Amino acid sequence: MGALEREVLGRLWSAGDALTPAEVAAAMVSPPAYTTVMTILTRLWHKGIVDRRPRGRAYAYRPLLSEGEYAARQMRASFEAASDREEALSHFVGALTKREERALRRVIAELDR
Protein backbone atom coordinates (compact mmCIF):
# COMPACT_ATOMS: atom_id res chain seq x y z
CA MET A 1 0.00 0.00 0.00
CA GLY A 2 1.33 3.38 -0.95
CA ALA A 3 1.72 6.38 1.31
CA LEU A 4 -1.38 8.11 -0.07
CA GLU A 5 -3.51 5.00 0.44
CA ARG A 6 -2.27 4.77 4.03
CA GLU A 7 -3.03 8.44 4.66
CA VAL A 8 -6.53 8.19 3.17
CA LEU A 9 -7.27 5.09 5.21
CA GLY A 10 -5.89 6.82 8.30
CA ARG A 11 -8.29 9.71 7.76
CA LEU A 12 -11.19 7.26 7.54
CA TRP A 13 -10.12 5.52 10.76
CA SER A 14 -9.82 8.79 12.65
CA ALA A 15 -13.14 10.15 11.35
CA GLY A 16 -15.35 7.61 13.08
CA ASP A 17 -17.94 8.05 10.32
CA ALA A 18 -18.16 7.55 6.58
CA LEU A 19 -16.53 10.31 4.50
CA THR A 20 -16.90 11.45 0.92
CA PRO A 21 -13.76 11.99 -1.19
CA ALA A 22 -14.10 15.76 -0.65
CA GLU A 23 -14.27 15.27 3.14
CA VAL A 24 -11.23 12.99 3.07
CA ALA A 25 -9.29 15.55 1.01
CA ALA A 26 -10.31 18.35 3.42
CA ALA A 27 -8.92 16.32 6.35
CA MET A 28 -5.53 15.83 4.68
CA VAL A 29 -2.58 18.13 5.40
CA SER A 30 -1.49 18.37 1.75
CA PRO A 31 -4.41 16.92 -0.19
CA PRO A 32 -3.85 15.67 -3.71
CA ALA A 33 -6.39 16.39 -6.43
CA TYR A 34 -9.98 15.36 -5.70
CA THR A 35 -9.83 12.78 -8.50
CA THR A 36 -6.74 11.22 -6.92
CA VAL A 37 -8.53 10.84 -3.58
CA MET A 38 -11.53 9.38 -5.41
CA THR A 39 -9.28 6.90 -7.24
CA ILE A 40 -7.59 5.81 -4.00
CA LEU A 41 -10.95 5.28 -2.29
CA THR A 42 -12.22 3.29 -5.25
CA ARG A 43 -9.11 1.08 -5.15
CA LEU A 44 -9.56 0.50 -1.41
CA TRP A 45 -13.20 -0.42 -2.10
CA HIS A 46 -12.17 -2.89 -4.83
CA LYS A 47 -9.66 -4.44 -2.40
CA GLY A 48 -12.45 -4.93 0.16
CA ILE A 49 -10.83 -2.64 2.71
CA VAL A 50 -13.59 -0.01 2.72
CA ASP A 51 -17.32 0.01 2.07
CA ARG A 52 -19.19 2.75 0.29
CA ARG A 53 -22.74 4.06 0.30
CA PRO A 54 -24.30 6.75 -1.88
CA ARG A 55 -24.43 10.19 -0.24
CA GLY A 56 -25.82 12.87 -2.50
CA ARG A 57 -23.92 12.81 -5.79
CA ALA A 58 -20.91 11.04 -4.26
CA TYR A 59 -20.13 7.95 -2.25
CA ALA A 60 -19.27 8.03 1.43
CA TYR A 61 -16.59 5.52 2.44
CA ARG A 62 -15.97 3.78 5.76
CA PRO A 63 -13.33 1.22 6.71
CA LEU A 64 -14.44 -2.40 7.00
CA LEU A 65 -11.54 -3.24 9.31
CA SER A 66 -10.18 -1.47 12.36
CA GLU A 67 -6.61 -0.25 12.14
CA GLY A 68 -5.52 -3.18 14.34
CA GLU A 69 -7.36 -5.72 12.19
CA TYR A 70 -5.81 -4.26 9.06
CA ALA A 71 -2.31 -4.32 10.57
CA ALA A 72 -2.82 -7.95 11.64
CA ARG A 73 -3.92 -8.85 8.11
CA GLN A 74 -0.79 -7.22 6.67
CA MET A 75 1.45 -8.94 9.22
CA ARG A 76 -0.16 -12.30 8.44
CA ALA A 77 0.32 -11.82 4.70
CA SER A 78 3.99 -10.95 5.20
CA PHE A 79 4.46 -13.92 7.50
CA GLU A 80 2.84 -16.31 5.01
CA ALA A 81 5.10 -15.01 2.23
CA ALA A 82 8.26 -15.97 4.15
CA SER A 83 9.87 -19.24 3.15
CA ASP A 84 11.33 -19.61 6.67
CA ARG A 85 8.54 -18.53 8.98
CA GLU A 86 10.45 -19.36 12.15
CA GLU A 87 13.30 -17.06 11.11
CA ALA A 88 10.84 -14.30 10.16
CA LEU A 89 9.10 -14.65 13.51
CA SER A 90 12.42 -14.60 15.34
CA HIS A 91 13.44 -11.36 13.63
CA PHE A 92 10.04 -9.80 14.26
CA VAL A 93 10.04 -10.64 17.97
CA GLY A 94 13.69 -9.66 18.30
CA ALA A 95 12.89 -6.18 17.00
CA LEU A 96 10.11 -5.54 19.55
CA THR A 97 10.55 -2.94 22.26
CA LYS A 98 10.26 -4.10 25.88
CA ARG A 99 6.76 -2.63 26.02
CA GLU A 100 5.71 -4.45 22.84
CA GLU A 101 7.27 -7.66 24.16
CA ARG A 102 5.24 -7.38 27.38
CA ALA A 103 2.09 -6.80 25.34
CA LEU A 104 2.86 -9.86 23.22
CA ARG A 105 3.40 -11.97 26.33
CA ARG A 106 0.03 -10.78 27.73
CA VAL A 107 -1.75 -11.67 24.48
CA ILE A 108 -0.15 -15.13 24.37
CA ALA A 109 -1.01 -15.75 28.03
CA GLU A 110 -4.60 -14.73 27.36
CA LEU A 111 -4.81 -17.08 24.39
CA ASP A 112 -3.40 -19.93 26.47
CA ARG A 113 -6.21 -19.57 29.03
Secondary structure, 3 states (H helix, E strand, C coil): CCHHHHHHHHHHHHHCCCECHHHHHHHCCCCCCHHHHHHHHHHHHHCCCEEEEEECCEEEEEECCCHHHHHHHHHHHHHHHCCCHHHHHHHHHHCCCHHHHHHHHHHHHHHHC
